Amino acid sequence: NIDINMATNKKIVVTNTPTANVDAVADLTFGLILSLARRVPEADRKTKGAKWGKIIGKSVWEKTIGIIGL
């Protein structure tokens, strides 16, 4: 929660833009889901550490996901 009175007193502008970045947030959410399912961060760390090995992520093919709050 934001204390609107305090923000106003400190001349901090507070706005509500619930639909400003809807598409970008949805794209990023799906990108992160794919990245975690395929274990991309782990593969990146291992590759940078010269410890490349077989990393098997999970396929999202024919999976159903629910996203709440986008």
C-alpha positions in Angstrom: 0.0 0.0 0.0 1.1 3.5 -0.7 0.5 6.4 1.8 -0.9 8.9 -0.7 -0.8 11.7 1.8 2.8 11.2 2.6 3.7 10.9 -1.1 1.8 14.1 -1.9 3.6 15.9 1.0 6.9 14.8 -0.5 5.8 15.8 -4.0 5.9 12.2 -5.2 3.5 11.5 -8.0 1.5 8.3 -7.6 -0.5 7.0 -10.5 -2.6 3.9 -11.2 -2.1 2.5 -14.7 -3.6 -1.0 -14.5 -3.5 -1.6 -18.3 -0.3 0.2 -19.2 2.0 -2.8 -19.7 -0.5 -5.7 -19.9 1.0 -7.2 -23.1 4.6 -6.8 -22.0 3.9 -8.4 -18.6 2.0 -11.3 -20.3 4.9 -11.9 -22.7 7.5 -11.8 -19.9 5.4 -14.2 -17.8 5.3 -16.8 -20.5 9.0 -16.3 -21.2 9.9 -16.9 -17.6 7.7 -20.0 -17.5 9.5 -21.4 -20.5 12.9 -20.5 -19.1 12.2 -22.2 -15.8 10.6 -25.2 -17.3 13.5 -25.8 -19.6 16.0 -24.9 -16.8 17.7 -22.2 -18.8 19.2 -20.3 -15.8 20.8 -23.6 -14.6 22.2 -24.3 -18.0 23.5 -20.8 -18.3 25.4 -21.0 -14.9 26.9 -24.4 -15.8 28.0 -23.2 -19.2 29.6 -20.1 -17.8 31.3 -22.3 -15.2 32.7 -24.7 -17.9 30.6 -27.5 -16.4 28.5 -28.2 -19.4 26.4 -31.4 -19.0 23.1 -32.8 -20.0 20.3 -30.7 -18.5 16.8 -32.0 -19.1 14.0 -29.5 -18.6 10.3 -30.2 -18.7 8.3 -29.8 -21.9 5.3 -27.5 -21.7 3.8 -29.2 -24.7 0.1 -30.1 -24.0 0.3 -28.6 -20.5 -2.4 -26.4 -19.0 -1.4 -23.5 -16.8 -3.4 -21.0 -15.0 -2.1 -17.4 -14.5 -3.9 -15.3 -11.9 -3.4 -11.6 -11.7 -2.2 -10.5 -15.1 
